[in-house]
Amino acid sequence: MKAAFIQEQGGPEVLLYGDLPDPQAGPGEIVVDVHAASINAADWKVRSGSYAKLTRFPYVLGRDFSGVVAETGAGVSDLAPGDPVFGVLDAGQEGAYAGKVAVRADLAARKPEGWSHEEAVALALAGLTAIVSLEETLKLEAGETILIQGGAGGVSGFAIQLAKHLGATVVTTASAANHDYVRGLGADRVIDYRAQDFTEEISGVDAVFETVGGDVALRSFDVLRPGGRAAFIASGGQAPKPPRSDVTALRPNVARARRHMERVAELVAAGVVTVPPIRTFPLAQAADAHRVSEARHLRGKLVLKVR
Ligand SMILES: NC(=O)c1ccc[n+]([C@@H]2O[C@H](COP(=O)([O-])OP(=O)(O)OC[C@H]3O[C@@H](n4cnc5c(N)ncnc54)[C@H](OP(=O)(O)O)[C@@H]3O)[C@@H](O)[C@H]2O)c1
């Protein structure tokens, strides 16, 4: 199969394109002929080594996929060759930047009719993360106010729409060029983080969904009401320690499950969430796609077209 892979960690140029052996379906697994894989911010962090030092090469990146079942392993009865599926690989597993990927069958959901593979994969890990963060971790309730940091990003764009659906008031941060975009997603108030300090603009919010990291994450505690809670997905495996004792810092456990993909499909079918703007690259140009992702100003999602 063709794949985009790395033989060493480093800049985008370490992403190579070539042939690797096809994976086999183990017990309980399917092999998917991948049509599209999305680029997630985690990918360039893994590639560069900022997450961890990799020890096995060649290493294929890519956490979510959309494609068609090519093969089923022993014990798989609910999916068959030819079924269109999408999903997120198990935690700790990567390999979707490739013509084929082996995945636990119970993590793959049927791709809704009418969605392209590019659309399905653009919604997969981004949707999963937003759903787990807002519904299961923050347990956002109607009538609450939430600050969603980095509103124009892949995860946050989904989260803004979901938070509105849950009945919350949404404040978000974005650069001026993205203000109309995030308002269109439903944001009630937008803070231009380049011109304004969000900690001076708002206070007393019930919840924060933090997707930017660094200093933005630490300062997000300042805007919470006493008893408020914040969920962090861009600060590593643990939430940062709050500098005050009257708020809660949470790290969502973004566990993979078919039911989350079905929830994504349900939200899109109900018109709650729209498909984000998608910029596609051929698999062979994964390095160029990483350059765009790493610049951290993409609106919506980047998708690799595999076939
Ligand atoms: N399972 C997990 O835990 C999980 C899953 C998915 C993602 N993540 C993490 O979540 C983070 C977001 O992921 P993503 O894929 O949604 O990111 P993304 O799409 O790459 O986010 C890019 C967006 O961030 C905005 N941005 C950049 N700097 C900003 C700032 N200082 N303040 C406000 N907005 C800013 C940009 O908007 P402007 O152009 O308007 O600046 C751009 O639209 C990443 O760190 C990723 O690793 C974790």
The ligand as an SDF file (V2000), in Angstrom:
LIG
                    3D

 48 52  0  0  0  0  0  0  0  0999 V2000
   -7.8680   13.7340   22.0740 N   0  0  0  0  0  0  0  0  0  0  0  0
   -7.4220   14.9270   22.3980 C   0  0  0  0  0  0  0  0  0  0  0  0
   -7.0530   15.1710   23.5030 O   0  0  0  0  0  0  0  0  0  0  0  0
   -7.3620   15.9870   21.3410 C   0  0  0  0  0  0  0  0  0  0  0  0
   -8.0980   15.8010   20.1720 C   0  0  0  0  0  0  0  0  0  0  0  0
   -8.0810   16.7990   19.2080 C   0  0  0  0  0  0  0  0  0  0  0  0
   -7.3130   17.9420   19.4260 C   0  0  0  0  0  0  0  0  0  0  0  0
   -6.5710   18.0610   20.5570 N   0  0  0  0  0  0  0  0  0  0  0  0
   -5.7410   19.2780   20.7730 C   0  0  0  0  0  0  0  0  0  0  0  0
   -6.6150   20.3880   20.7550 O   0  0  0  0  0  0  0  0  0  0  0  0
   -5.9660   21.4980   20.1520 C   0  0  0  0  0  0  0  0  0  0  0  0
   -6.8650   22.0620   19.0480 C   0  0  0  0  0  0  0  0  0  0  0  0
   -6.9670   21.1220   18.0110 O   0  0  0  0  0  0  0  0  0  0  0  0
   -7.5930   21.5210   16.6140 P   0  0  0  0  0  0  0  0  0  0  0  0
   -7.3070   20.4070   15.6790 O   0  0  0  0  0  0  0  0  0  0  0  0
   -8.9940   21.9790   16.7880 O   0  0  0  0  0  0  0  0  0  0  0  0
   -6.6750   22.7570   16.2790 O   0  0  0  0  0  0  0  0  0  0  0  0
   -6.5720   23.5990   14.9850 P   0  0  0  0  0  0  0  0  0  0  0  0
   -7.7320   23.2830   14.0940 O   0  0  0  0  0  0  0  0  0  0  0  0
   -5.2090   23.4070   14.4690 O   0  0  0  0  0  0  0  0  0  0  0  0
   -6.7340   25.0640   15.5830 O   0  0  0  0  0  0  0  0  0  0  0  0
   -6.3550   26.1230   14.7930 C   0  0  0  0  0  0  0  0  0  0  0  0
   -7.1410   27.3450   15.2330 C   0  0  0  0  0  0  0  0  0  0  0  0
   -6.5860   27.8630   16.4170 O   0  0  0  0  0  0  0  0  0  0  0  0
   -6.8380   29.2600   16.4230 C   0  0  0  0  0  0  0  0  0  0  0  0
   -5.8380   29.9020   17.2740 N   0  0  0  0  0  0  0  0  0  0  0  0
   -4.4810   29.8270   17.1700 C   0  0  0  0  0  0  0  0  0  0  0  0
   -3.9180   30.5310   18.1670 N   0  0  0  0  0  0  0  0  0  0  0  0
   -4.9340   31.0640   18.9210 C   0  0  0  0  0  0  0  0  0  0  0  0
   -5.0070   31.8750   20.0930 C   0  0  0  0  0  0  0  0  0  0  0  0
   -3.8930   32.3120   20.7050 N   0  0  0  0  0  0  0  0  0  0  0  0
   -6.2340   32.1960   20.5990 N   0  0  0  0  0  0  0  0  0  0  0  0
   -7.3480   31.7670   19.9750 C   0  0  0  0  0  0  0  0  0  0  0  0
   -7.3570   31.0080   18.8610 N   0  0  0  0  0  0  0  0  0  0  0  0
   -6.1610   30.6520   18.3410 C   0  0  0  0  0  0  0  0  0  0  0  0
   -6.7260   29.6750   14.9770 C   0  0  0  0  0  0  0  0  0  0  0  0
   -7.6530   30.7040   14.7280 O   0  0  0  0  0  0  0  0  0  0  0  0
   -7.1670   32.1710   14.2450 P   0  0  0  0  0  0  0  0  0  0  0  0
   -6.6450   31.9820   12.8520 O   0  0  0  0  0  0  0  0  0  0  0  0
   -8.4190   32.9710   14.3410 O   0  0  0  0  0  0  0  0  0  0  0  0
   -6.0670   32.5500   15.1980 O   0  0  0  0  0  0  0  0  0  0  0  0
   -7.0820   28.4140   14.1900 C   0  0  0  0  0  0  0  0  0  0  0  0
   -8.3620   28.4840   13.6090 O   0  0  0  0  0  0  0  0  0  0  0  0
   -4.6050   21.0020   19.6770 C   0  0  0  0  0  0  0  0  0  0  0  0
   -3.6370   21.3710   20.6300 O   0  0  0  0  0  0  0  0  0  0  0  0
   -4.7650   19.4980   19.6530 C   0  0  0  0  0  0  0  0  0  0  0  0
   -3.5450   18.8140   19.8480 O   0  0  0  0  0  0  0  0  0  0  0  0
   -6.5960   17.1220   21.5300 C   0  0  0  0  0  0  0  0  0  0  0  0
  1  2  1  0
  2  3  2  0
  2  4  1  0
  4  5  1  0
  4 48  2  0
  5  6  2  0
  6  7  1  0
  7  8  2  0
  8  9  1  0
  8 48  1  0
  9 10  1  0
  9 46  1  0
 10 11  1  0
 11 12  1  0
 11 44  1  0
 12 13  1  0
 13 14  1  0
 14 15  2  0
 14 16  1  0
 14 17  1  0
 17 18  1  0
 18 19  2  0
 18 20  1  0
 18 21  1  0
 21 22  1  0
 22 23  1  0
 23 24  1  0
 23 42  1  0
 24 25  1  0
 25 26  1  0
 25 36  1  0
 26 27  1  0
 26 35  1  0
 27 28  2  0
 28 29  1  0
 29 30  1  0
 29 35  2  0
 30 31  1  0
 30 32  2  0
 32 33  1  0
 33 34  2  0
 34 35  1  0
 36 37  1  0
 36 42  1  0
 37 38  1  0
 38 39  2  0
 38 40  1  0
 38 41  1  0
 42 43  1  0
 44 45  1  0
 44 46  1  0
 46 47  1  0
M  CHG  2   8   1  16  -1
M  END
$$$$
